[in-house]
Amino acid sequence: MVEGTISRSDLDTEECYLPTRLIHVGGEQHEPRLVVSRMHLPFLLENDGCNARYIALSYSWGSRTEAEQQLKTTMDSFKSYMQRIPIEALPQTLLDALLVCRALGVQYLWVDALCIIQGDKSDWERESANMGNVYSHSFLTICAAQGDSCQSGFLKRHPPSQLEIPFHSSLDPSVSGRYSLRQDSRLHCSSFYNTCTPGLPFAVDIRYSSWNSRAWTFQEVKLSPRALLFGTYMTHLCAANIYEPEDGERQLFSRVMGPSLTNNDYSHSMTRSEAYSDWYSLVELYTARSLTYHDDILVAISAVAKRFFTNLSGKYLAGLWEEDLHNGLLWVNTDCDGEKSDMKTAYTAPSWSWACQPCPVTFYKSQSKRGVIEKATVLTAETSFTIDPYGQVTDGFVSLSAKAYKISSTRHWTIHVNHKPLFRHGSNGDLSSDVTLWLPLASGEGGYKAHVRFDRNYILEEHLISQMSIVLICSDGWDKMLGLLVLPSATRDEYTRAGLFMSEDFIFGGAKFWDNVETTTIKLV
């Protein structure tokens, strides 16, 4: 199956690329070892290695304990691994990948744990910035969708669990037996890239897969020209826009995995508006996945951002695009489980970026054919980064020329939940992080002003509401205004995002509320 399908696909690449390091998989008489591409003699003799093929591995490391116990290359082990990687110490998933390479006659394998020097910050920053190249130039990517850690392996097929139900006929006591129930490998799926088709065995193999829930694997499979996925039920191959399970029932690649990002014409065949919309959809899917370290949130999608840059060409700002900030700022947190919401992390992004919080997000989607209309102007927008402008950031701000209205006192403003005021003057109320409703904001006279939605990193009390401002960002049609809730930061004349508001043309809300509000400069950090 693999050889036949790959022979029909285009194996040419636009440029010659080899990862910094690769594993030479060895053979029956030779153990695997680590090689440095620019120093490896066969690559030097073969047109700088342009004809060399390597396979990349996409897998889940597992829990923190399993990840820590995994065999890794460090500064201490680097030299010895260039002589020999102890095959007996390889976790089962890496050993299985090595065996697949040998079976396919491919001599080189790329695995992050062994090809990136673990514990070396500068090496990790440099190599993680090249992750997109590693997967997009690979001959094949092995996706270990079976099991939940590096110790699980993927070559041994595990039969599905089965339920036995005894049966005794009430009509004929001599008739007895048992029913055997097991999960159907063709059970439909509704949530893989929002494009799974009923009846595809691929859907079941990835639906509950730990591999499919990990954030890092998102860009790995999206950018791979060919992917060989080992599931619980079947093995699946995606190549040349064709998906083919081992039972031979072919489907279009896009039907099971959404649009491929490996097609060179993909980004150039759509309008900028379509590209921005696709980006927001991908971010929504990506943020629903899990990260062991939230600090990786921008790094683990940086290769996808680079691919989009070929069409968008604008400034990339911690997960958003400067030219479409009026849309990009309109995100809200959704379905943030306890493990994620309690995650304590270092700085990952400015407060106006979806990457600042470890929760799934969704973006506002206009129902108007024209889309939303800008009501604020971006004056300046910058982020500070380490080595990769698409990766980890250390700082960032956006300066806007916008209409901003300060809520001067909760004496005159009330937030309601289930028609009851959440805040009353003289009493302390708070909005716990599990409230996900759009809450109405009204004046002291009871007149509706707007609906507000707080970000999950705020436990809001009355004194915070009295410091809050609402900033107009855009309109959707003539009757709906949208923007940000902001609070003063610790630095004078700087603000942090606290949530989103939507004001409809009702009572005192909508466009008329902003008629007499002056435009000012707001700096968001």
N, C-alpha and C positions, 0 to 999 in steps of 0.2 A: 504493500500500500504506500509506504513512505517513498520508496524509490520511484514508483510509477507516477505519483502525483508531483513530486519535486522535479522530475524530468520534464514535466509539462510546464513548469513555472519558469519565470525569467530569473536566472541566478546572477545576472549582471548587476553591478552597482555603479553609481556615477563616479565614485571616488574610491581609492584604495584606503582601507582603514584596518588597523589591527589594534586591539586593546593593549595597554601597557604591559600586562602580564597575562599569560595563559597557562593552563595545565596541559602538559604533554601526557596523554592518557596511558602511554606504554602499551604493553601486551603481555602475553603469557610469560615471556622471559624477562620482561622489563617492568619495573614499578613506575607509577606516575611520578612526575616531578614538575616543579614550577619553572617556567622559562620567562625571561624578559625579552619581549618581541624585538626590540632594536638591537639586541646582542645575540639573538638566536641564529646560528649559522645557516640553517636551511632557509630561513626567511631572507637573509642577506644574499643568498645565491639565487633565489627565485624572485627576481624583480621586486625586491624589498617586501616580499611576502604577499604581494597583491593576489596571488593565486591560492593562497592558503585559506582553508576553510576551518571554521571553528563553530562549536555549538555552545549556546548560552543556556544557563539553567535559571528558571523562574520557580521559586518555591517559598514556602513559609518556614521561617526559622523555628517557630513555635513559641513557647512561653519564655520569659526572661531566663528562667533556670536552664531550659533546654538550649537556648541561644548561647548562654555563657559556657555551657559544656561542649558546644560544637567545636570541631577542629577548625582552627583559624590560623592565618598567617599573621605573625607579629614581627616586630623588629628582631626579637630573639630567635624566632624559628625560620626567618626568611632564607638565610644562607643554607641551612640544612635541607629545607624543602626544595631548593634548587638542585640538590643531589637526589633527594628521595622524599616523597610524601608517603608516610606510613599507611598503606592501604587498609591495614587492620584497624586503624583508628578513625577511618572515614565514617561519618554517620550514614545510615542506610540510603537516604535519598541521594547523597552525593555519590555513593558507590554505584547505585542504580544508573545514575546519569553517566558515569564513566563507562559502564557496561554497554549502554546504548551507543555511545560514541564508537566504541570498538566494533559493535555489531554493524554500524553504518559505515565503517571505514573512515571515520573522521578522527584525526589525530589530536585535535586540540579542543579543550573545554574551558569555558569561562564560568567561574562561580565567585560571587562577591566575597564570601567568607575567606577564600584562599587567594584571590587575585587582587584584593585591596588589603593593604597592611592595616590590620585592625589596631586601634589604639593610637594611630598616628593621625592627628587632626588634619595636617596639611595634605597628606596622601588621600585621606577620605574626601576632603573638599575637592581636590583635583579630579579624583576618579569618579565621584558622584556627579560632577558636572559633565562627564563624558558618558554617562550611563545610556543616554539615548543613542549615541553612536555604537555602543557595544551591542545593543539589541537590534538596532536597525540594520547593521552590517553583518549580523550573524547568518551563517548558513541555515541554521534551524534553532528555534528556542524550545527547550523541553519545559513543559508546564506540569509540575507535580501537583495535580489537583486531588490526588488521593492522599489521605492522611492529614495530620494537622501539625506536623513538625518535621524538622530535618532528620529525625530518627525513624520516621514512619516508612520510608521507601514508597515505591510506586509500581514496581514490576510484578509484585505478587497480588493477584486478583483476589479480593475478599468478597465472598458471596454475600448478597444482601440478607439482612436479618429476616427471619421467617417466623410467623405466628401460627401455632398449631391449635385448632379448635376441635374438641371432641364432638362427635355427632351420634345421636341415637334417634332412630325414627320413632315417632309417636304413633305412626300408622302400622308399622311392622316392626316389632321389637327385635326380630332377627337381623334387621339391617342396622349396622353401626359402622363407624369409621371416623375420619377426621378431615377437616378442611385445612389446607395450608395456604396462608396468605403472605404475600411478600410485595414489596414496592415494585410497581411497574416501571421499567426503565424508560418507558415512553410517556410518563406522566408529564403533563404540560407545566411550563414555568412562566412566570409573569414578570420577573424582575431582573433579568440579566441585561444590562444596558438598555432596558425597556424595550427590547426587540426580540425576546425569545418567542419562538413559534410553537404552538401546541404540537405534541407528538415527537419532538426531537429528543433523542436520548442524551444529547449534549447538555440539554437544559437540566436534566436530573443530576448529571455528573458534576455540574458546577453550582447548582442551586444552594446546596448546604456545604460546599467545599470551603475549608479554612483558607485555602489558597486564594479563592475568589473574594474573600472578605478582607484581604490585606491590601493596604494602600500602595505599597511598593510594587505589587504585581500588576497594578492597573496600567502604568505606562509601559511595563515590560512586554505585556502581550499586545497592547495597542500599537506599538512601534515595531513589532517583529514581523518581517516579511513572510515567515513560515513558522507555524507553531504546532508542536506535537504534544497534545494534551492527554495525559494518562489519568483517566477517571476510574471510579469504582466499578462501573459497568462496562465501559468500552474505552478504547483508545481512539482519539480523534485527531485528524490532520487538517490544518487550515493553510492553504497556499494558493497563490494566483487567484484570489477572490473566490476560492472554492473551499467549502467545508465538507470533509468526507470522514464519517465514522467508519469503524472497522467492518460494519455490516454493508458498506458500499452505497448507502443512500445519500447521494450528494445534495448539497444545498448551497445557495449563495452565501458567501462569507458574511455579508452585511445583514443577513436575516438572523444570524445567531450572535454576532458580536458588534453590530452597529457599523458605521462607516469606518473603513480602514484608514489609519493615518500613515500607512506606508506607501500609499499611492502618491507619486510625485505630482500628479495633476490635482490631487484632492483639494489642497488649500487654494489653488489658483482657479478652480472651477466654480467658486461661489462668491457672492457679494460679501462686502465687509460686514454688513448687517447679519448675514447668515453665519459668517465665521464667528462673530461675537456671540450669537445665540448658541452655536454649537459649543463654544468655550464654556458658557455658563451651564449648559446641560452636562458637560463632562465634569465640571467642578461639583455639581450636585451629586453625581454618581461617585466621584472620588471621595468626597467628604463623608459619605455613608460608610466608608471602609475604615479599618482600624490601623492605628500606628502604635508601636510599642513606645516610641519616643515622639511626643508631639513636636519637638524641635525639628523633626524631619518633614513637616507638613508641606513646605514649599519645595524642598529638594526632591521629594518623591514624585512630584508632578512637573518638575522643571523641564524634562525632555519633551513633554507634550507642549508646554508653553513655547519652547524653541521652535517646534514644528509649526505652531500657529503664527509665529512671528514672520514666517516667509510670506504670509498673506496680509497680516495686520500691520506690520512694520512700525507700529507706534511704540511709545515707551511702556514697558512692562513695570507695574508697580505692585509688588507683593501679592500677586494673584489677580490683579485687575489691569485694565488697559486704559491709559490716560485719555485717549480719544473717545472712549465710551464710558467714562466714569459716572455719568448721570444714570446709566443703567447698572453699572457694576456696583455702585454703592447701595443699591436696593436689595440687599440680602437679609434674610432672617434665619435664626437657628431653628432647627426642627428635630424632634425625637432625640434629644440628648440624654443618653442613659446615664445612670449614676456613675459608672466607671469612668466615662469620658468627662462628665461635668465636674467630677472631683479631681481630675488630673491636674497636678501642680507642675507648672513648667516655667522655664525661663522665657524671656521675651522672644516671640516668634514673628510678630508682625504688628504694624500700627493698628489702632482700635478700629479704623475704618475698613480694614481688610477682613474678609471672611476667614483668613488663616490665623487670626489672633485667638480663636477659641477652638477647643477640640470637640466640635459638634458638627453634625450634618447641617448643611445650609440649603436653602432654596432661594431663587431670585424672583423678583416681581416680573410677571409676564403681562404685557399690555394686551388688551383685547382690541385695540384700535389698529387699523391698517397702517396708519402713520407711525405707530409706536409712540413712546413718550417724547415730550418736547422739553428741551433743556430750559430751565429757569435759573440756573446758576452757571457761572463761568469759572473755569479752572484757571487761576493765575499762575501758580507754580505747583509742581508736584515732584517730589524726589524721594528715593529710598537709598539707604546706604547698605552695601552688601559686602561680603567677604571676597570671594573669588569669582562667583558666577552671578550675573545680573538676574538670572531666573531662579536662583536658589535662595539660600538663607539670607535674611536681612537683619541688620542691627539697629536700624532707625528708619524713620520715614515721616513725611508730612504732606498734606494737601492744603493749599491756600485757595479759598473760594471767594468770589464776589457773589454774594447771595443775600436774599432777604432772610433776616433772622428775628424771631420774636422771643423775648425772654419772659418766662413764666415767673412773675415777680413774687408771688406768694400763693401758697395753697389755700389761703383764705378765700381766694377768688377762683380757684380751679379745683376740680374734683375728678378723680379717676374712679370709674365704676366697674364692679364685677357682679354679674347677674343682677344688674339694676340697683345694686347697693354701693354706696360710696366706699372706696378702699381707703381714701385719705380724708380725714376731717381735721379742721384746724384745732390744734391743742391735743391731738391724739397721735400716737405713732402707729403707722401701718407699714407693712412690708409686702413686697411682691416676691414670693419664693421663686426659685429658678425653674420650677416645673410648670409654671403658668405659661401657656402657649397661646392665649387668646389675644385677639385685637381688642383692646380695652378703650371704651369711649372716654374722651376728655371733654369736660364741659366747664363753662364759666360758672361763677357763683350764682348767676341768675338762672342757671339750669339750661342755658342754650348750648346746643352741641357745637363743638369746634372741630374735633378730629378723633380718629382712632389711633391708639398708640400701641406699639409692640416693643417690649424691652428686651435687650440682649441678655443672655443668660449669666453673664458675669457680674450682674448688678443685683444686689438685694436692696431694693429702693425703700428709703424711709422719707418721711415728710420733708426733712430739711434738704434732701437731695432734689426733690421735686421743685422746691422753691428756687433752686439754682439752675434749673434746666432751661434750655432754649430749644426752639424748634426751627430748623433751617430748611427753607424751600429748595428742593433740588430739581424737580421737574413736574410736568403736568401730563395726565393721561386723558386726552380729550378736553372738553371745556369744563367738565364737572368734577374732576378729581385731581387733587394736588398731593404730591408725595415728597417726602424729605426725611431728614435725620433728627433724632433727639440727641442733644449734646450736653455735656457737663464741663465746667471749667476744670482744667488739669492743674497739676501742682505748679506749673509755670504760667506766669501772667500772659494773658491774651492767647492762650492755647486751649483747645478743647478736645475732649475725647468723645467718641461716639458712645451713646447709651441705648440706642434703639432706632426704630423707624416709626414714622407717622404717615397716615393717609387721611386726607380731609376731603369729604364729598360735599357736593352742593346741596346742603341741608341745614336749615336754620342759619347759624352763623358760620358754617363751614364752607369749604370750596374756595374758589378764586376770590370771592368778595372779602374774605377774611384778610387777604394779603394786599388789598388795594392801597391801604395807607401805611404799610410797613416799609421802612426804609431799607435800602441795600447797604450792606456793610461787608467788611472783609473778615472771614472766619478761617482760622488756621487749625486744621484737624491733625492730631498726632496719634 
